[in-house]
Amino acid sequence: MRTAVVVGAGMAGLATAGGLARCGWQVVLLERGERIAAPPTALVLWPNGRRALESIDPEGGWSAIAAPLPDGGVRRPDGQWLVAPRGAGAGPAPAAVHLEDLYDALVAGLNDNVQIRTGFDVTSVRTGPRQRPVVSDGRTEIEADLVVAADGIDSAVRRLLAPEATAVGSGFAAWQAVIPGFRMPRLPAEQAAGGETLGAGFRFVSIPLGERAAGRGGVYWVATAAGAPRPEPPATQLALLRRWFAGWHEPVGALLAATHADDLVPQEVRELRPLPRAYGFSSGPGGVVLLGDAAHAMPHHLGQGACLAFEDAATLQSLVKGAAPGVALCAAVEEYGRLRRPRTTSVVRQARRMSAVVQARGRLALRARDAALSHMRPRMPEWSPPE
C-alpha cells in the first residue's frame, strides 16, 4: 500500500488528501488545530480552479455550491467607471463559493483511505537519499512514501527544506466579512451585482453569494488599505472602516453598516519572497512536495491563491496516480516541481503587479493607474491537469 502524509487540513490539504485517496493511496491527514473548521468567509472560484476541482473529484457536486458571478466592473469612490462591466464571455464564468460549503464538499470527498489526526503540529521533517520522509511534532514520528506540505505560508516543512523563501508583509491589511441574507439591506439591482472600487490606497470588493450559500445566502466583501494591520479589537476596526470608506458610492456604506463586529475577519496580507527554489524534494523511494500557500503565497488581488492550490493538488494526483515508490515516484516528485513552479511564478508576478496598482497613492500615481487599468486586467493562461 502506498502511503502519504498530508500536512495541513485547509482547502489545499483536504483536496489533496481526497485526490490521493481516490487513487488508492493510504493517507494520514494532519491538522494542528483541534478540529477542521472553515473560515467564515468566501472565495471566487475562477475557471482554472473549477477545472482542477472537477479533475480531483469529478463527482464532487461543485456546481451545487458555486453561484455564477457576473463581471461587476471597477469604479472610483464617486461611482464613476474605471472599467465598465463586460458581458458574459464565451468561456465559463467565475463563481462565488462560501467556504463552509466548500469545506463540507471537500470533507465529503474523503474516503476510508484517509485517517485524520487533529492536534498534530508538525515541527520537523527528515529526508535523505536512503530513507522515506518522516514528519514529527516532537513527540510522534510518522513515515510515508510521500509527504505533502499544505500547511500554509508559515509551513514548518518549507522552512526546513527551502529556508530561502521567507514570509513578508505585502504592505497592506485586509478585512473580510460575509453578511447573511437575512441581514442584507435592500439594494437596487445594479448595486446587488457586486463589483470593485479603487481609491487612493484603499479597495473595496463586494460579491453576491447564491441564495443557498451556507444555507443563508448573503454578500461577501473584502476591504484593503495600505499599511500595517490594525491592533484594535474588531468593533474598533469596523468603526475605522466605516470612517475610511464614508462617502464612497453605494452599496459600500450600506454593506459596512449591515456588518457586525463578529462578522469581521481582519488579516495581514503576506507573501513569500523569494519563492522556494523547488517545489519537489526527493527522499528515498519518494519525497516531499510543497503545495498551496506553503509553496507560493501571494497578494490576494487576483483571487488566485486557492485556485492555484487546487491546480497543485490536481497535478500531483495526476502524476502519482500510477507511480509506485521508487524510481517512478521520485520522478513524479521532480516532475511536479518542473510543471508547477513556472506556472505559479507567472501568476505571482501578475499578482504583485496588480498589488502595486491597487496601492497607488498621490494624484499623478492615481492618474497613471486609472489610465492604465483597463489594459492591465490580468489574463490567466489556460490550464489543464497533465494527462
C-alpha positions in Angstrom: 0.0 0.0 0.0 1.4 3.4 -1.0 1.4 5.8 1.9 1.2 9.6 2.1 1.1 12.2 4.8 -0.6 15.5 4.1 0.3 18.3 6.5 -2.5 20.8 6.9 -6.2 20.3 6.6 -7.2 23.5 5.0 -8.7 23.7 1.5 -5.4 22.6 -0.2 -4.8 19.7 2.2 -8.4 18.4 2.0 -8.4 18.5 -1.8 -5.0 16.7 -1.9 -5.9 14.0 0.7 -9.2 13.3 -1.2 -7.4 13.1 -4.6 -4.7 10.8 -3.4 -7.1 8.5 -1.6 -9.2 8.1 -4.7 -6.1 6.9 -6.5 -5.6 4.1 -3.9 -3.1 5.9 -1.6 -3.4 5.4 2.2 -3.3 9.0 3.5 -2.8 10.4 7.0 -4.1 14.0 7.1 -2.5 16.1 9.9 -4.1 19.2 11.3 -2.6 21.4 14.0 -6.0 22.6 15.2 -8.3 20.6 17.4 -10.9 20.3 14.6 -11.2 21.0 10.9 -13.1 24.3 10.5 -13.8 26.6 7.6 -13.1 30.3 8.0 -16.4 32.3 8.0 -15.7 33.9 4.6 -15.9 33.0 0.9 -13.8 33.0 -2.3 -14.1 33.4 -6.0 -13.6 30.2 -7.9 -12.1 31.0 -11.2 -12.5 28.6 -14.2 -9.0 27.1 -13.6 -9.8 26.3 -10.0 -13.1 24.8 -11.0 -11.4 22.6 -13.6 -8.9 21.5 -11.0 -11.6 20.5 -8.5 -13.5 18.6 -11.2 -10.3 16.8 -12.1 -9.7 15.9 -8.4 -13.2 14.7 -7.8 -15.5 14.5 -10.9 -18.5 13.7 -8.6 -17.9 16.5 -6.1 -21.1 18.3 -7.0 -19.2 21.6 -7.3 -22.0 23.3 -9.4 -24.3 22.9 -6.4 -22.2 25.2 -4.2 -21.0 27.7 -6.7 -23.0 30.8 -7.7 -22.1 32.3 -11.1 -20.5 35.7 -10.7 -21.1 38.4 -13.3 -18.4 41.0 -14.1 -19.2 43.9 -11.8 -16.6 46.3 -13.3 -14.3 48.7 -11.4 -15.3 52.2 -10.1 -13.9 55.2 -8.4 -15.1 56.0 -4.9 -17.5 58.6 -6.5 -19.1 55.8 -8.6 -17.5 56.8 -12.0 -16.4 53.8 -14.0 -12.8 53.0 -14.4 -13.6 49.7 -16.2 -17.2 49.2 -17.2 -18.7 45.7 -16.7 -18.2 43.3 -19.5 -20.9 40.9 -20.7 -20.6 37.2 -20.4 -17.8 35.8 -22.4 -17.6 32.6 -24.4 -15.9 30.6 -21.6 -17.1 29.6 -18.1 -17.8 32.4 -15.6 -16.1 32.7 -12.2 -18.3 31.7 -9.3 -18.6 32.7 -5.6 -18.4 29.9 -3.0 -18.9 30.1 0.7 -16.1 28.4 2.5 -18.4 26.4 4.7 -19.9 24.8 1.6 -16.5 24.2 0.1 -15.1 22.6 3.2 -18.2 20.4 3.5 -17.8 19.2 -0.1 -14.1 18.5 0.4 -14.6 16.6 3.6 -17.4 14.6 2.0 -14.9 13.6 -0.7 -12.6 11.9 1.7 -13.0 8.1 1.8 -11.9 5.3 4.1 -8.3 5.6 2.9 -7.9 8.9 4.8 -7.1 8.9 8.5 -7.5 12.4 10.1 -5.4 13.3 13.1 -6.1 16.7 14.7 -3.9 18.5 17.3 -0.8 17.4 15.5 1.5 20.4 14.9 4.3 19.3 12.6 7.6 20.9 13.7 10.2 18.9 11.8 10.7 16.9 8.7 13.6 14.4 8.0 14.7 13.4 4.5 17.6 11.6 3.0 18.7 9.7 -0.1 18.1 6.3 1.6 15.1 6.9 3.8 11.5 7.6 3.4 10.5 11.1 4.5 9.5 11.5 8.2 7.5 14.3 9.9 7.2 14.8 13.6 5.5 17.0 16.2 8.4 16.5 18.7 6.7 13.5 20.3 5.5 11.2 17.5 7.1 10.5 14.1 5.2 9.5 11.0 6.9 8.0 8.0 5.5 7.7 4.5 6.4 7.3 0.8 5.2 10.9 0.1 4.8 14.0 2.3 2.7 16.9 1.1 3.3 20.2 2.8 -0.1 22.0 2.6 0.5 23.8 5.9 0.2 27.4 4.7 2.5 30.4 4.5 4.1 29.6 7.8 4.9 26.0 6.7 7.3 24.3 9.1 8.2 21.8 6.3 9.1 24.6 3.8 11.2 26.4 6.4 13.4 23.3 6.8 13.6 22.3 3.1 13.5 25.8 1.4 14.7 28.3 4.0 15.4 30.9 1.3 11.6 31.5 1.0 10.5 34.0 3.7 7.0 35.2 4.6 7.0 39.0 4.4 4.2 41.6 4.6 2.7 42.8 1.3 2.3 46.3 2.5 -1.4 46.3 3.2 -4.0 44.9 5.6 -7.3 43.3 4.6 -10.7 42.7 6.2 -13.3 40.2 5.0 -16.9 39.5 6.1 -20.0 37.7 5.0 -23.3 39.4 5.6 -26.0 36.7 5.8 -29.0 37.1 3.6 -31.5 37.8 6.4 -29.4 40.9 7.4 -28.8 42.2 3.9 -30.1 45.8 3.1 -32.4 46.1 0.1 -30.2 47.1 -2.8 -31.0 48.2 -6.4 -30.2 45.5 -9.0 -27.1 47.4 -10.3 -25.7 47.5 -6.7 -26.6 44.0 -5.8 -24.5 42.7 -8.7 -21.3 43.4 -6.8 -18.1 44.9 -8.1 -14.8 46.6 -7.2 -14.0 50.1 -6.2 -10.5 51.6 -6.0 -9.5 54.7 -4.1 -6.1 56.1 -3.0 -4.6 53.1 -1.3 -8.0 51.7 -0.5 -10.0 49.0 -2.2 -13.5 47.5 -1.6 -14.9 44.5 -3.4 -18.4 43.1 -2.9 -19.5 39.7 -4.2 -23.1 38.3 -4.1 -23.4 34.7 -2.8 -26.0 32.4 -4.1 -29.2 32.0 -2.1 -28.1 28.6 -0.9 -24.7 29.7 0.3 -24.1 28.2 3.7 -27.9 27.8 3.9 -28.5 31.6 4.2 -27.1 33.4 1.1 -25.8 37.0 1.5 -22.9 39.0 0.3 -19.2 38.6 0.8 -17.0 41.7 0.9 -13.3 42.4 1.1 -11.7 45.7 2.0 -8.0 46.5 1.8 -5.9 49.5 3.0 -2.3 50.3 2.5 -0.3 50.0 5.7 0.2 47.6 8.6 -2.5 45.5 10.2 -4.5 47.3 12.9 -4.1 46.2 16.6 -7.6 47.3 17.8 -10.4 44.8 18.5 -12.8 44.0 15.7 -15.5 46.5 16.8 -13.0 49.4 16.7 -11.6 48.2 13.3 -15.1 48.1 11.9 -15.7 51.7 13.1 -12.5 52.7 11.3 -13.6 51.0 8.1 -16.9 52.9 8.2 -15.0 56.1 8.6 -12.4 55.4 5.9 -15.0 54.4 3.4 -17.5 57.1 4.3 -18.7 59.0 1.1 -17.9 56.1 -1.2 -20.7 55.2 -3.6 -23.3 52.7 -2.5 -23.5 49.9 -1.6 -20.2 50.3 0.2 -21.7 52.2 3.1 -24.8 50.1 3.3 -22.7 46.9 3.4 -20.4 48.2 6.2 -23.5 49.4 8.1 -25.0 45.9 7.9 -21.8 44.2 9.1 -21.5 43.1 12.7 -18.1 43.1 14.5 -18.2 39.3 14.9 -18.6 39.0 11.1 -15.3 40.8 10.6 -12.1 38.7 9.8 -9.1 41.0 9.8 -5.8 39.8 8.3 -2.3 40.9 7.5 -1.6 40.1 3.8 1.7 38.3 3.4 3.6 36.7 0.6 6.7 34.5 0.0 9.8 36.3 -1.2 11.5 34.7 -3.0 9.5 31.7 -3.9 11.1 28.3 -3.0 13.9 27.2 -5.3 12.0 24.0 -5.8 8.6 22.5 -5.0 9.6 18.8 -5.0 12.4 17.2 -2.9 13.3 13.5 -3.4 13.8 11.3 -0.4 14.4 7.6 -0.5 11.7 5.9 -2.6 9.5 9.1 -2.7 9.8 12.6 -1.4 8.2 15.8 -0.2 6.2 18.4 -2.2 5.1 21.9 -1.3 1.6 22.9 -2.2 -0.7 25.9 -2.0 0.5 28.8 0.2 3.3 26.7 1.5 4.8 27.0 -2.0 3.5 30.3 -3.5 1.7 32.6 -1.1 0.9 35.9 -2.9 -1.1 39.1 -2.5 -4.7 38.3 -3.0 -5.7 40.9 -5.6 -6.1 38.3 -8.3 -8.1 35.9 -6.2 -5.9 33.0 -7.5 -4.4 31.6 -4.3 -7.0 28.8 -3.7 -7.3 28.1 -7.4 -3.6 27.6 -7.8 -3.6 25.3 -4.7 -6.3 23.2 -6.4 -4.2 23.1 -9.6 -1.3 21.9 -7.4 -3.5 19.1 -6.0 -4.8 18.0 -9.3 -1.4 18.0 -10.9 0.0 15.9 -8.0 -2.9 13.5 -8.2 -2.4 13.0 -11.9 1.4 12.5 -11.6 1.4 10.0 -8.7 -1.8 8.1 -9.7 0.1 5.1 -11.0 3.5 5.8 -9.5 5.0 3.1 -7.3 7.5 4.0 -4.6 11.0 4.0 -6.1 12.1 5.4 -9.4 8.6 6.2 -10.7 7.5 8.2 -7.6 10.8 10.1 -7.3 10.4 11.1 -11.0 6.8 12.2 -10.2 8.0 14.4 -7.4 10.6 16.1 -9.6 8.0 16.5 -12.4 5.6 18.1 -10.1 8.1 20.9 -9.4 9.0 21.2 -13.0 5.4 21.7 -14.0 4.1 23.9 -11.2 6.9 26.4 -10.5 6.8 28.2 -13.8 3.0 28.4 -13.7 2.9 29.8 -10.2 5.8 32.2 -10.8 3.9 33.8 -13.7 0.7 34.2 -11.6 2.6 35.6 -8.6 4.3 38.1 -10.9 0.9 39.3 -12.1 -0.5 39.4 -8.5 2.4 41.7 -7.4 1.9 44.0 -10.4 -1.8 44.3 -9.5 -0.9 44.9 -5.9 1.2 47.8 -6.9 -1.7 49.2 -8.9 -4.2 48.9 -6.1 -1.8 50.6 -3.6 -1.3 53.6 -5.8 -1.5 56.9 -3.9 -0.9 60.5 -4.9 -2.5 62.5 -7.8 0.0 61.5 -10.5 0.1 57.9 -9.5 -3.7 57.7 -9.4 -4.0 59.2 -12.9 -1.5 56.7 -14.2 -3.3 53.9 -12.5 -6.7 55.0 -13.9 -5.4 55.4 -17.4 -3.6 52.0 -17.4 -6.2 49.9 -15.5 -8.3 48.9 -18.5 -5.2 47.4 -20.1 -3.9 45.7 -17.0 -6.7 43.3 -16.3 -4.8 40.1 -15.9 -5.4 37.1 -18.2 -4.9 33.7 -16.7 -3.3 31.3 -19.2 -5.4 28.2 -19.8 -4.7 25.3 -17.5 -5.5 21.6 -17.7 -4.2 18.7 -15.5 -1.4 16.7 -17.1 -2.5 13.5 -18.8 
